[in-house]
Amino acid sequence: MIGDIYEFSDLQRMCRPKAKGRLPRLATVEDWARAQGIAFRYDKDGGIWTTRDAINAALGLRAANDDGAKPYGAGDI
């Protein structure tokens, strides 16, 4: 994990955390992420990555500062 970015290796462990032997292949991790409703993107190495916010959104969680209010505009200050 780099900051709030989950890399392919992180997602492999989330997908099958107690797997014995090899980690799950890309297709398995993609299917798992889709089934969980986790938005993801492809990296330059052919793996996938996502963010903490995308995982939280899939879980139905909101960010602590997400109260539905619109951000301030330049004219509001």
RALIN-V112124 format. One record per helix or strand of 2 or more residues. SS is the DSSP state (2 for helix, 1 for strand). FROM is the first residue (numbers start at 0). TO is the last residue. If there is no record, write none. Layout:
SS/FROM/TO + SS/FROM/TO
This chain:
1/4/5 + 2/7/14 + 2/25/35 + 1/40/41 + 1/47/50 + 2/51/58 + 2/73/75
